Amino acid sequence: MRFEFSAGGVVFRKSDSGIEVLLCQHSYHHGWGFPKGLIGDKIEGEGKEETAIREVEEETGAIGKIIAALEPVTYWYKFNEEKVKKTVYFYVMEYIEGDITKHDFEMENVSWIEKDKVLEKLTYKSDKEVFGSALSVIMKFANS
């Protein structure tokens, strides 16, 4: 058994059509979710927040500003017959700038999705739960 720790972001922006949320589709498993990546895999001593901001930019081309931390999410998966327990630290982020066409190879698609359509687009139950927690934060911030 192995343990992994990742960080990522639920990035939102206001548009003419309302609130939009940034989702990405993974090139390997083709699932839709939120950008995230391993803490400390590229920069030794990197913290959770720094990792979340970096991973959002690498995987989506967007730069976000952290608004709030969400409760960590833990789930299990199998990789090469090894059981992995993964904990992900997600942050709600406001979109600042960036070009989502300039994402890295890990993502085959990156899209802004209207908030009311996010749940139907997300692939995994854990991401749907994260969005449920993030939405109240997003709405409170967007309406302030």
C-alpha positions as CSV (number, residue, x, y, z in Angstrom):
1,M,0.0,0.0,0.0
2,R,1.1,3.5,-0.9
3,F,0.0,7.0,0.2
4,E,-0.3,10.0,-2.1
5,F,-1.0,13.6,-1.3
6,S,-2.2,16.0,-4.0
7,A,-3.5,19.6,-4.2
8,G,-5.7,21.3,-6.7
9,G,-8.3,23.9,-7.4
10,V,-12.0,24.5,-8.2
11,V,-11.6,27.6,-10.3
12,F,-14.5,29.9,-11.2
13,R,-15.1,33.1,-13.0
14,K,-18.1,35.4,-13.6
15,S,-19.1,35.7,-17.3
16,D,-22.0,37.2,-19.2
17,S,-23.9,33.9,-18.8
18,G,-23.3,33.7,-15.0
19,I,-20.8,31.7,-13.0
20,E,-18.5,29.2,-14.9
21,V,-16.2,26.6,-13.4
22,L,-13.0,25.3,-15.0
23,L,-13.0,21.5,-15.7
24,C,-10.3,19.4,-17.4
25,Q,-10.4,16.0,-19.1
26,H,-7.5,13.7,-18.4
27,S,-5.5,12.4,-21.4
28,Y,-5.0,8.9,-19.9
29,H,-8.4,7.9,-18.3
30,H,-10.5,10.6,-20.2
31,G,-12.4,11.5,-17.0
32,W,-13.6,15.0,-16.3
33,G,-12.5,16.6,-13.1
34,F,-10.6,19.4,-11.4
35,P,-6.9,20.1,-11.9
36,K,-4.7,18.6,-9.2
37,G,-1.3,17.1,-8.8
38,L,1.2,15.6,-6.4
39,I,2.5,17.8,-3.6
40,G,6.3,18.1,-3.8
41,D,6.8,16.0,-7.0
42,K,8.5,18.9,-8.8
43,I,9.6,21.3,-6.0
44,E,10.9,19.9,-2.8
45,G,9.3,21.5,0.3
46,E,6.4,22.9,-1.8
47,G,3.3,23.5,0.3
48,K,-0.3,22.5,-0.5
49,E,-1.4,26.0,-1.6
50,E,1.6,26.5,-3.9
51,T,1.1,23.1,-5.4
52,A,-2.6,23.8,-6.1
53,I,-1.8,27.1,-7.8
54,R,1.0,25.5,-9.9
55,E,-1.0,22.5,-10.9
56,V,-4.0,24.6,-12.0
57,E,-1.8,26.7,-14.2
58,E,0.1,23.7,-15.6
59,E,-2.9,21.5,-16.3
60,T,-5.3,24.3,-17.5
61,G,-3.3,27.4,-18.5
62,A,-5.3,29.4,-16.0
63,I,-4.0,31.3,-13.0
64,G,-6.2,31.4,-9.9
65,K,-6.2,33.1,-6.6
66,I,-7.1,31.0,-3.5
67,I,-10.4,32.1,-1.9
68,A,-10.9,29.3,0.6
69,A,-9.7,25.8,1.5
70,L,-12.1,22.9,1.3
71,E,-12.1,19.7,3.4
72,P,-9.6,17.2,2.1
73,V,-10.9,14.3,0.1
74,T,-9.6,10.8,0.5
75,Y,-10.1,7.8,-1.8
76,W,-8.5,4.6,-2.8
77,Y,-7.4,3.4,-6.3
78,K,-5.2,0.7,-7.8
79,F,-2.1,1.4,-9.8
80,N,-0.1,-1.5,-11.2
81,E,-1.8,-3.9,-8.8
82,E,-0.8,-1.6,-5.8
83,K,-3.4,-0.1,-3.6
84,V,-3.0,3.6,-3.2
85,K,-4.7,5.8,-0.6
86,K,-4.9,9.4,-2.0
87,T,-5.7,12.5,-0.1
88,V,-6.4,15.7,-2.1
89,Y,-6.4,19.2,-0.7
90,F,-8.7,21.3,-2.9
91,Y,-9.0,25.1,-2.8
92,V,-11.7,27.3,-4.3
93,M,-9.9,29.8,-6.6
94,E,-11.0,32.9,-8.5
95,Y,-9.8,33.0,-12.1
96,I,-7.3,35.8,-12.5
97,E,-5.9,35.3,-16.0
98,G,-4.5,32.8,-18.5
99,D,-5.2,31.0,-21.7
100,I,-6.8,27.6,-21.3
101,T,-5.6,26.5,-24.7
102,K,-2.1,26.5,-23.2
103,H,-2.5,23.5,-21.0
104,D,-0.1,20.6,-20.7
105,F,-0.2,17.2,-22.2
106,E,-1.9,15.6,-19.2
107,M,-5.2,17.1,-20.2
108,E,-6.9,16.5,-23.6
109,N,-9.6,19.1,-23.0
110,V,-10.0,22.1,-20.7
111,S,-13.4,23.9,-20.7
112,W,-15.3,26.6,-18.8
113,I,-18.6,25.0,-17.8
114,E,-21.7,26.8,-16.6
115,K,-22.1,26.1,-12.8
116,D,-25.5,24.4,-13.4
117,K,-23.9,21.9,-15.8
118,V,-20.8,21.0,-13.8
119,L,-22.3,18.0,-11.9
120,E,-23.4,16.3,-15.1
121,K,-19.9,16.8,-16.7
122,L,-17.9,15.5,-13.7
123,T,-16.9,11.8,-14.0
124,Y,-16.1,10.9,-10.4
125,K,-18.2,10.9,-7.2
126,S,-15.4,12.5,-5.2
127,D,-15.2,15.4,-7.6
128,K,-19.0,15.8,-7.4
129,E,-18.8,16.0,-3.6
130,V,-16.0,18.5,-3.8
131,F,-18.1,20.7,-6.1
132,G,-21.0,20.5,-3.7
133,S,-18.8,22.0,-1.0
134,A,-17.2,24.5,-3.3
135,L,-20.4,25.8,-4.8
136,S,-21.6,27.5,-1.6
137,V,-18.2,29.2,-1.3
138,I,-18.3,30.3,-4.9
139,M,-21.8,31.7,-4.7
140,K,-21.1,33.6,-1.4
141,F,-18.0,35.1,-2.9
142,A,-19.5,35.9,-6.3
143,N,-22.5,37.6,-4.7
144,S,-20.4,39.8,-2.3
